Amino acid sequence: MRDETKLVHSGYTTDPTTHAVATPIYQTVSYEFDNAQHGADLFNLAVPGNIYTRIMNPTNDVLEKRCADLEGGVGALALSSGSAAVTYSIINIAEAGTNIVTTPQLYGGTYTLFKHMFPKQGIEVRFAEGDGGADIQKEIDGKTRAVFCETIGNPAGNIVDVEALATVAHKNGVPLIVDNTVATPILIKPIDYGADIIAHSLTKYMGGHGNSLGGVLVDGGNFPWADYADKYPMLTTPEPSYHGVVYTDALGPAAYIGRVRTVPLRNTGSALSPFNAFLILQGIETLALRMERHCNNAVAVAQYLQQHAKIESVSYGGLPDDPYHALAQKYCGGKPASLLTFEIDGGFERAVKFYDSLELFKRLVNIGDAKSLACHPASTTHRQLSEEEQTKAGVTPGMIRLCVGIEHLDDIIEDLEQALGKA
Ligand SMILES: *Cc1c(COP(=O)(O)O)cnc(C)c1O
């Protein structure tokens, strides 16, 4: 089936007991065993079934199947946030003494995790100088366990050539892990371009209504872990915490995702609430419709801002003269979601005046809500940085980031127009 149909149906068939059509919320922690033998069989993974909601839940299961189907993967695991998904994506295969290589422009939370937390656990994170394949190749050595990137970066809107990075990663015998939050599988399906593992914050466009935190990992099932057994002992040798299972033998192409569930999730517990899974499933049903409107509104807003006398520059891959336009065309039909930044002529003071004058746009730090959102990084997210550090992070005093919502375009433009007038 096509994406629009998968968004509505994948992973759920009418509940056989109640005939419920909407996915039921299984708000339960445990599941009763028929008898001691049944319990033992469940723990041995000899029969399918549920044990405890930290590890599996029927509502979350629908969400997992839907995400795997949308991305074209062999399995998925729902988690409590996008940050948990990114964390688990790495700790499932990298341990102390190894390293990962990442593109430099990342979501702020991921940057902090990579820069300040993983090194304390002994996992070195090497930030490449740029997004290109050659930049990545320079950082890879025998201790590298993965290459990491965001398909479309948050907040910079930089678009990564996933195909080129997958080629470099595979040439070096390591997987490419991709954060596909901003693009969503509606705009880009990274597995088609060679990516191996996909992470998402479901909090953003996927859920789409700014009401639930959530994350997911999807396993493409294509990376040959067993061919690099010495690099990935966690997948290819007996797992002591799970009665000696060898994941590549027991689960074949689903080895990676099976281990994330039974080791990182089971032992550290960033489980998704089934209530959040339900809300996110409701949001996902309209993802294709929303992305179409988000993108069309964003292109129109970018064009409007570009011709405005008070605007110095606009950064959006959907504009023909943008440095990322060619990649935007290759990967998402020239319309890379609805995240854009622009520079107001007049610096900090005028940017704040504009920001404070917005009436429809919400002043906050989030993306992917149906509502139009605006952020002034210099006074909020990057406030603690010196002006020099801000420049390094690509933040200027007069810069505004918009995440254009799905309201009527005329109302969005009118709000920008009146706020620019006051500025
Ligand atoms: C928001 C975001 C995350 C973190 O997701 P949470 O659900 O907020 O934990 C990770 N990556 C990207 C690209 C994001 O935008």
The ligand as a MOL file (V3000), in Angstrom:
LIG
                    3D

  0  0  0     0  0            999 V3000
M  V30 BEGIN CTAB
M  V30 COUNTS 15 15 0 0 0
M  V30 BEGIN ATOM
M  V30 1 C 13.4920 17.2700 19.1190 0
M  V30 2 C 14.5230 16.4820 18.4470 0
M  V30 3 C 15.1540 15.4110 19.0970 0
M  V30 4 C 14.8380 15.0440 20.5380 0
M  V30 5 O 13.5300 14.6060 20.6350 0
M  V30 6 P 12.6750 14.6910 22.0380 0
M  V30 7 O 11.4470 13.9440 21.6820 0
M  V30 8 O 12.4680 16.1410 22.3220 0
M  V30 9 O 13.5240 14.0280 23.0690 0
M  V30 10 C 16.1140 14.6910 18.4130 0
M  V30 11 N 16.4370 15.0130 17.1390 0
M  V30 12 C 15.8500 16.0280 16.4770 0
M  V30 13 C 16.2590 16.3340 15.0880 0
M  V30 14 C 14.8820 16.7990 17.1050 0
M  V30 15 O 14.3040 17.8340 16.4510 0
M  V30 END ATOM
M  V30 BEGIN BOND
M  V30 1 1 1 2
M  V30 2 1 2 3
M  V30 3 2 2 14
M  V30 4 1 3 4
M  V30 5 2 3 10
M  V30 6 1 4 5
M  V30 7 1 5 6
M  V30 8 2 6 7
M  V30 9 1 6 8
M  V30 10 1 6 9
M  V30 11 1 10 11
M  V30 12 2 11 12
M  V30 13 1 12 13
M  V30 14 1 12 14
M  V30 15 1 14 15
M  V30 END BOND
M  V30 END CTAB
M  END
